[in-house]
Amino acid sequence: MKISYRGDYALKAVLDLALHYNQGVATIHDLAKRTDAPVKFLEQVLLDLKKGGFVDSRRGINGGYLLARHPKTIKLGEVIRFIDGPIEPIACVEKGYAGCNNIYNCVLRKVCREVAEATAGIIDNVTFEDLANETGVAKKGLAYSI
């Protein structure tokens, strides 16, 4: 699995919106600043995320972006697959693949299937609420006083 720049910005945008969930809409400029993303590219990414049902937008002077669903219902794997496609390291691991005559005897396929299953076992069990909570813990851990 390789996450593209588009996928990276999509994950950062969804995480940022999860961190600010129930705080109203976020403007494109605020999102771009907080995620260190180019505004024009982020607009395209957010449009894709909207089509995927992850993000909603509000128009007008007080418009912006917000999550379409609660962060606890959005899995990391959902967003990765929607933006970047399958997570399998080689095509023959995908369900229904029929492009190889040696598919059932291939040891490489077996190893790659195990890699895909292990990866899915992680990314399909992490929600953006989990990530937002982890980020909050990390921020609290950095705070200190004298």
C-alpha positions as CSV (number, residue, x, y, z in Angstrom):
1,M,0.0,0.0,0.0
2,K,1.3,3.4,-0.9
3,I,-0.6,6.5,0.0
4,S,-0.5,9.3,-2.6
5,Y,-0.2,13.0,-1.9
6,R,-3.9,13.2,-2.5
7,G,-4.5,10.4,0.0
8,D,-2.2,12.1,2.5
9,Y,-4.0,15.4,2.3
10,A,-7.4,13.6,2.4
11,L,-6.4,11.9,5.7
12,K,-5.1,15.1,7.2
13,A,-8.2,17.0,6.2
14,V,-10.5,14.3,7.7
15,L,-8.4,14.2,10.8
16,D,-8.5,18.0,11.2
17,L,-12.3,18.0,10.8
18,A,-12.5,15.2,13.4
19,L,-10.4,17.3,15.8
20,H,-12.8,20.2,15.3
21,Y,-16.0,18.1,15.2
22,N,-19.1,19.9,16.5
23,Q,-17.2,23.3,16.3
24,G,-18.9,24.5,13.2
25,V,-17.5,24.6,9.7
26,A,-13.9,25.1,8.8
27,T,-12.9,27.4,5.9
28,I,-10.7,26.1,3.1
29,H,-8.0,28.5,4.2
30,D,-8.1,27.4,7.8
31,L,-8.0,23.7,6.7
32,A,-5.1,24.4,4.3
33,K,-3.1,26.2,7.0
34,R,-3.7,23.6,9.6
35,T,-2.9,20.7,7.3
36,D,-0.1,22.5,5.4
37,A,-1.8,21.8,2.1
38,P,-2.1,24.0,-1.0
39,V,-5.6,25.5,-1.2
40,K,-6.3,24.6,-4.8
41,F,-5.2,21.0,-4.3
42,L,-7.1,20.7,-1.0
43,E,-10.3,22.0,-2.8
44,Q,-10.0,19.1,-5.2
45,V,-9.4,16.6,-2.4
46,L,-12.4,17.9,-0.4
47,L,-14.6,17.6,-3.4
48,D,-13.6,14.0,-3.7
49,L,-14.2,13.5,0.0
50,K,-17.6,15.1,-0.4
51,K,-18.5,12.7,-3.3
52,G,-17.4,9.8,-1.0
53,G,-19.8,10.9,1.8
54,F,-17.0,11.8,4.2
55,V,-17.4,15.6,4.1
56,D,-20.2,18.1,3.7
57,S,-19.8,21.7,2.7
58,R,-21.8,24.9,3.4
59,R,-21.9,27.7,1.0
60,G,-21.9,31.4,1.7
61,I,-20.1,33.9,3.8
62,N,-20.1,31.6,6.8
63,G,-19.5,28.5,4.7
64,G,-16.8,25.9,4.9
65,Y,-16.4,22.2,5.4
66,L,-17.4,19.7,8.1
67,L,-17.6,15.9,8.5
68,A,-20.6,14.3,7.0
69,R,-20.6,11.6,9.7
70,H,-19.4,11.3,13.3
71,P,-15.6,10.6,13.4
72,K,-16.2,7.3,15.2
73,T,-18.0,6.0,12.1
74,I,-15.2,6.9,9.6
75,K,-12.5,4.3,9.4
76,L,-9.0,5.0,8.2
77,G,-9.2,2.2,5.6
78,E,-12.4,3.6,4.1
79,V,-10.8,6.9,3.3
80,I,-7.5,5.3,2.0
81,R,-9.4,2.9,-0.3
82,F,-11.7,5.7,-1.6
83,I,-8.9,8.0,-2.5
84,D,-6.1,5.7,-3.4
85,G,-7.8,2.4,-4.3
86,P,-7.1,-1.1,-3.2
87,I,-4.5,-1.7,-0.4
88,E,-3.3,-5.0,-1.8
89,P,0.4,-4.9,-2.8
90,I,-0.1,-6.9,-6.0
91,A,-3.2,-7.2,-8.2
92,C,-3.6,-10.9,-7.9
93,V,-4.5,-10.6,-4.2
94,E,-7.7,-8.7,-5.1
95,K,-11.0,-10.6,-5.1
96,G,-12.0,-12.0,-8.5
97,Y,-8.5,-11.6,-10.1
98,A,-8.1,-14.0,-13.0
99,G,-5.1,-12.6,-14.9
100,C,-2.6,-15.3,-14.0
101,N,-2.5,-19.0,-14.7
102,N,-0.3,-19.8,-11.7
103,I,-2.5,-18.0,-9.2
104,Y,-3.1,-20.9,-6.8
105,N,0.5,-22.1,-6.7
106,C,2.2,-18.7,-6.3
107,V,4.0,-18.2,-3.0
108,L,4.4,-14.5,-3.7
109,R,0.6,-14.2,-3.8
110,K,0.3,-16.0,-0.4
111,V,2.8,-13.6,1.2
112,C,1.2,-10.5,-0.3
113,R,-2.3,-11.7,0.8
114,E,-0.9,-12.0,4.4
115,V,0.5,-8.4,4.1
116,A,-2.9,-7.1,2.8
117,E,-4.8,-8.9,5.5
118,A,-2.5,-7.5,8.2
119,T,-2.7,-4.0,6.8
120,A,-6.5,-4.2,6.6
121,G,-6.7,-5.6,10.1
122,I,-5.1,-2.3,11.3
123,I,-6.6,0.4,9.1
124,D,-10.1,-1.1,9.2
125,N,-10.1,-0.9,13.0
126,V,-8.9,2.6,13.4
127,T,-11.5,5.4,13.4
128,F,-10.9,9.1,13.0
129,E,-12.2,9.5,16.6
130,D,-9.4,7.2,17.7
131,L,-6.9,9.3,15.9
132,A,-8.3,12.6,17.2
133,N,-8.2,11.2,20.7
134,E,-4.6,10.1,20.2
135,T,-3.7,13.6,18.9
136,G,-5.3,15.1,22.0
137,V,-3.3,12.8,24.3
138,A,-0.1,13.7,22.4
139,K,-0.8,17.4,22.8
140,K,-1.6,17.0,26.5
141,G,1.6,15.1,26.9
142,L,3.7,18.0,25.5
143,A,2.2,20.5,28.0
144,Y,4.1,21.2,31.1
145,S,4.4,23.9,33.7
146,I,7.1,25.1,36.1
